[in-house]
Amino acid sequence: MDQLRKYLLKKPKANDMLDGLETEIEYTERWTSVRIIYYTMFLMSLGFSIILTGVWPYLDKLDPHAGKEFLGWIVAANPVGQMIFSPLIGWWGNRLGSIRLPLLCSLAMFSIASGIYSCLELFSSHQKYWMLYSRFLIGVSSSSVAVCRSYLSAATKMKERTGAVSMVSLAQTLGFIVGPVLQGAVTLFGEDGYPLLRNKLHLNMYTATGWINVLMGILNFCLFLPFVFKEKRIAAREAMLQQGKQSEKETWKSMKPDYLSAWTLIFAFFILVFNFVFLETLATPLTMDMFAWTKAEALYYMAWVMGVGAILASAMFLMIGPLCKRIPEQHVLIWGGFFLMVLGRAVYIPMSDSPPKLAIPDNQTLLLAEQEYSSPYVYGSNFTNVYSNLTRVDFDSADPLSTKAPASASTTTSQDLLGCPPAQEWCKTTRGMTIFQFLLGYAFTAIGYPIGVTLITTIFSKVLGPRPQGTWMGIMTGSGCLSRALGPVFLSTIYTKYGLYWTFGTTAVMMAFTMLWLWQMRRRLTPMQYDTTYADEELTVMSTRKEQRTGTGEEGVEMDNVPNKSHRAENCLRNVNDINQK
């Protein structure tokens, strides 16, 4: 418990208190609330990813007739629910002027929906629809991401914003990484597991993930209770002091955001997520088509590639803050984020000297296997031909050289074709891809995506200024969810029908166009400017008074004759302190 308290409590440094906007206690309470937001963002990502590898066998066990088509609906239910409700939850938070109630309701729904997912055995019928319903509710509860991002913008000063958003993005990434790891860990329970309720409900490797979500959701719910989570909105106070206004509402109403810049960043976020989700969707079938890997080999190698990519992405999240202190954020976004993503797409355009191996079941494969091998589980390959003989043949142990037709019901012979399916017409005419190409493109994506997604959110919050951002953050979150829903469907269709050139050429052009538009808008992708006249006058008067006390002479006396203008800034600072006390 002491370690948890030590993590949540952040003590201020001397430089953090120079602006006089808050006391040390208020600083600690503010950063406690920010770190609770980190945990919430982690949990929302975990709730989506923890079931991804186990949802298909769980569904197949509950309803063997559900089919993979229904599985697609179950996976899509989460982002669809989040997309629909993110703007509504954000608007609700704005209307209340507080994020506590929306988050408490969202977390209660998250825990209940996760419990339903783990209790599907108790339903006597329509279990697949109850699974769909539970995943949709978890997506709705994940709409709290919008108010979390809104609060993060309100609870951080301008100089703190980039680092805080980087940590939130890192928390989300860790949620996506830890989820499948936890699913792998609970496989120790086995498929049958342990009975919990009259042998009708079991704790097994499928239901354990739901119960983990329930427990972590209850913990998150408790963290948002009033005696732990205290809302501290310092961004508006900072703007009040800089503008010399008397209230928060007066401050943000006097500052109109650049709507063109805001919508530009929403569009850029949509394109960025669209391209990233595409790689997540097609990476495994792409490697199987290009490198003639088996399903097991593709899953094994991609697990390593994605693991290394996740480590690389996590390192980039930690480097964004220091990097943006040396280089303007919009330049880091354009050249470090989008340019690398463009390269990642362009590198995937086929460059191999030979075409991909075609997976064609023909008698030559079997004859070659008969001539060269006489044991089960044989690979026969002929890399000199366009038509691949990379075909696994499982021979009947009683007659390893049997040439009976695979379709015969009396034989155990089966074939697992490896390579690019001939049904995809482009496989016969296109060049292949090299493994080096694939790894290089994935590395560019692992570096570019975290930079892009972090800085888009950061710059977006600064463009909007100190105003309540719940609805705007909901729109941005919804655009990302729309990408997650449309991207796999659209690009999978392009890939299947038209092949690599159209798939990667289209995405490269898409990213390049967005990058050029961001470059055109770069001068407008800056924080909203404050009128700092009063604050500057106050600093000038304070400086000249100090000079007068040290005997600087007539100039100091002359400046001291205009103290009335500084009274407005002093009154503003007094008002801010009154708000802090309230």
CORURLIN-V761332 format. One record per pair of residues at least 6 apart in sequence whose C-alpha atoms are under 7 Angstrom apart, sorted by the first residue. I is the first residue (numbers start at 1). J is the second residue. D is the distance in Angstrom with one decimal. If there is no record, write none. Layout:
I:J:D
I:J:D
This chain:
8:32:5.0
8:35:6.3
9:28:5.8
9:32:5.6
10:28:5.3
10:31:6.2
10:32:6.9
11:28:5.9
12:24:6.4
12:27:6.7
21:576:6.9
21:577:6.7
22:580:6.5
29:230:6.4
30:155:6.9
30:231:6.9
30:232:5.4
33:229:5.4
33:230:6.3
33:231:6.8
34:152:6.6
36:223:7.0
37:148:6.2
38:168:5.3
38:171:6.0
40:220:6.7
41:145:6.5
41:168:6.7
41:171:6.3
41:172:5.7
42:171:4.8
42:172:4.8
42:174:6.7
42:175:4.8
43:175:6.4
44:142:5.6
45:172:5.5
45:175:4.8
45:176:5.6
46:175:4.3
46:176:5.7
46:178:6.9
46:179:5.1
47:213:6.4
49:176:5.3
49:179:5.0
49:180:6.4
50:179:3.7
50:180:5.2
50:182:6.7
50:183:5.9
50:209:6.5
51:183:6.9
51:209:6.7
53:180:6.6
54:206:6.2
56:71:6.7
58:206:6.0
59:128:6.7
60:66:6.9
62:127:6.8
63:128:6.7
66:128:7.0
74:132:5.0
74:135:6.7
76:485:6.3
77:132:6.7
77:135:5.9
77:136:4.7
77:139:6.9
78:135:5.5
78:136:5.0
78:138:6.3
78:139:3.9
79:139:5.8
79:481:5.1
79:484:6.7
79:485:6.6
80:481:6.7
80:485:6.9
81:136:5.4
81:137:6.9
81:139:4.6
81:140:4.7
82:139:4.7
82:140:4.8
82:142:5.9
82:143:4.9
82:478:6.8
82:481:6.7
83:477:7.0
83:478:4.1
83:481:5.1
83:482:6.3
84:478:6.9
85:140:6.0
85:143:5.9
86:143:4.4
86:144:7.0
86:146:5.9
86:474:4.5
86:475:6.9
86:477:6.5
86:478:5.9
87:471:5.2
87:474:3.9
87:475:5.3
87:478:7.0
89:102:6.8
89:143:6.5
89:144:6.7
90:146:5.7
90:147:5.3
90:470:3.8
90:471:4.4
90:473:6.8
90:474:5.2
91:470:5.6
91:471:4.6
93:99:5.2
93:102:6.4
93:147:6.5
93:470:6.2
94:468:6.0
94:470:5.7
99:147:6.4
100:224:6.5
103:144:6.1
104:221:5.9
104:224:6.9
106:141:4.5
106:144:6.4
107:141:6.5
107:217:5.9
107:221:5.9
109:137:6.9
109:141:6.0
110:138:5.3
110:141:5.4
110:217:6.6
111:213:6.6
111:214:4.5
111:217:5.4
111:218:6.7
113:134:4.9
113:137:5.9
113:138:5.9
114:134:6.8
114:210:4.9
114:211:6.8
114:213:6.1
114:214:5.8
115:210:6.1
115:211:6.4
115:214:6.3
116:134:6.2
117:131:6.0
117:134:5.9
117:210:6.1
118:207:4.4
118:210:5.2
118:211:6.6
119:201:6.7
120:127:6.1
121:200:6.6
121:201:6.0
122:200:6.4
122:201:6.5
146:470:6.2
146:473:5.1
146:474:4.7
146:477:6.2
147:470:5.3
149:473:6.5
150:469:5.0
150:470:5.0
150:473:6.1
153:161:6.9
153:461:5.9
154:233:5.0
154:234:6.2
154:235:5.0
154:466:6.5
155:232:5.7
155:233:4.5
155:234:5.2
155:235:6.1
156:234:6.2
156:235:6.0
157:234:6.5
157:235:5.4
161:458:6.6
162:321:5.9
162:458:5.8
163:321:5.0
165:454:6.2
165:458:6.2
166:317:5.4
166:318:6.9
166:320:6.9
166:454:5.6
167:317:6.9
169:454:6.2
170:314:6.1
170:317:5.9
183:209:6.3
186:205:5.1
186:208:6.6
187:205:4.7
188:205:7.0
189:204:5.1
189:205:5.3
190:204:5.8
190:205:5.5
191:204:5.6
191:205:5.9
192:204:5.9
193:202:6.0
193:203:5.3
193:204:4.0
194:202:5.3
194:203:5.2
194:204:6.5
195:201:5.9
195:202:4.4
195:203:6.4
196:202:5.3
196:203:6.6
223:229:6.2
235:466:5.5
236:248:5.7
236:466:4.9
237:248:6.8
237:576:6.1
239:251:6.7
239:466:6.8
239:530:7.0
240:246:6.9
240:247:6.9
240:248:6.5
240:251:5.9
241:572:6.0
241:573:6.0
242:530:6.3
242:531:6.5
242:532:5.0
242:535:5.9
243:530:6.0
243:531:5.0
243:532:5.5
244:534:6.2
244:568:6.6
244:569:5.5
244:572:5.5
245:251:5.8
245:572:6.4
246:572:6.0
246:575:6.7
252:466:5.9
252:467:5.1
257:463:6.2
257:464:5.1
257:465:6.8
257:528:7.0
258:463:6.6
261:524:6.6
261:525:6.2
262:460:6.2
262:463:6.8
265:456:6.2
265:460:6.5
266:476:5.4
266:479:6.9
268:514:6.3
269:453:6.8
269:456:6.7
269:480:6.6
270:479:5.4
270:480:5.2
270:483:5.8
271:511:7.0
273:480:5.9
273:483:6.0
274:483:4.6
274:484:6.4
274:487:5.2
275:507:6.9
277:484:6.1
277:487:6.5
277:488:6.8
278:487:5.8
278:488:5.5
278:491:6.6
281:488:6.0
284:298:6.0
284:299:7.0
284:302:6.9
287:293:6.7
287:298:6.6
288:294:6.5
288:298:6.3
288:419:6.3
289:419:4.8
289:420:4.2
290:356:5.5
290:419:6.5
290:420:6.4
290:432:6.2
290:433:6.1
291:419:6.7
292:357:6.9
292:418:4.8
292:419:4.0
293:418:6.4
294:418:6.4
309:443:6.6
309:446:5.4
312:446:6.4
312:447:6.7
313:446:5.3
313:447:5.7
313:450:6.0
316:447:6.4
316:450:6.7
316:451:7.0
317:450:6.2
317:451:6.9
320:451:6.8
329:455:6.9
330:522:6.2
330:525:6.5
333:451:6.4
333:452:5.5
333:455:6.0
334:515:6.2
334:518:6.9
334:519:6.9
336:448:6.0
336:451:6.6
337:448:4.1
337:449:6.1
337:451:5.0
337:452:4.4
338:448:6.4
338:452:6.5
338:511:6.8
338:515:5.9
339:515:7.0
340:444:5.4
340:445:6.8
340:448:5.2
341:444:6.2
341:445:5.5
341:448:5.5
341:449:7.0
342:508:5.3
342:511:5.6
342:512:6.0
343:444:6.9
344:441:4.1
344:442:6.6
344:444:5.1
344:445:5.7
345:441:6.7
345:504:5.6
345:507:6.5
345:508:5.1
346:504:6.5
346:505:6.9
346:508:5.7
347:437:6.2
347:441:5.7
348:437:6.1
348:438:6.4
348:441:6.3
348:504:6.4
349:500:6.4
349:501:5.8
349:504:6.0
350:431:5.6
350:432:5.5
350:433:4.8
350:500:6.9
351:431:6.7
351:432:6.7
351:433:6.0
352:431:6.0
352:432:5.1
352:433:5.3
352:434:5.9
353:431:6.9
354:431:5.9
354:432:6.0
355:386:6.7
355:430:6.1
355:431:4.2
355:432:4.5
356:420:6.4
356:427:6.7
356:431:6.5
356:432:4.5
357:386:5.8
357:387:5.8
357:388:4.7
357:419:5.2
357:420:6.0
358:386:6.7
358:387:4.9
358:388:4.9
358:419:5.1
358:420:4.7
358:421:6.1
358:422:6.3
358:427:7.0
359:388:5.7
359:417:5.4
359:418:5.2
359:419:4.6
359:420:5.4
359:421:5.3
359:422:6.7
360:387:6.9
360:388:6.9
360:422:6.9
361:417:7.0
365:380:6.7
365:389:5.4
365:391:6.8
368:380:6.5
369:378:7.0
369:380:5.5
370:401:5.9
374:400:6.1
374:401:6.6
375:400:6.3
376:394:5.7
376:395:5.3
376:397:6.9
376:400:6.7
377:392:6.4
377:393:5.9
377:394:5.1
378:392:5.9
378:393:5.8
379:390:6.3
379:391:6.1
379:392:5.2
380:389:5.9
380:390:5.7
380:391:6.3
381:388:6.7
381:389:4.5
381:390:4.7
382:388:6.4
382:389:5.6
388:419:6.9
390:417:7.0
390:418:5.5
391:415:6.7
391:416:6.1
391:417:5.0
391:418:5.8
392:415:5.7
392:416:5.4
392:417:6.7
393:413:6.9
393:414:6.2
393:415:5.3
394:413:5.4
394:414:5.7
394:415:6.8
395:413:5.4
396:412:5.7
396:413:6.2
404:411:6.9
406:413:5.3
406:414:5.9
420:427:6.0
424:496:6.0
424:497:6.5
426:498:6.3
426:499:5.6
459:525:6.7
459:526:6.8
462:527:4.6
462:528:6.3
463:525:6.8
463:526:6.2
463:527:5.0
463:528:5.3
465:528:5.6
491:503:6.7
494:503:5.9
495:503:5.5
534:566:6.5
534:569:5.4
535:569:5.9
537:566:6.0
538:566:4.9
538:569:6.5
541:559:6.8
541:560:6.8
541:563:7.0
544:556:5.2
544:559:6.6
545:556:6.4
545:560:6.7
547:556:6.3
548:556:5.0
548:557:6.8
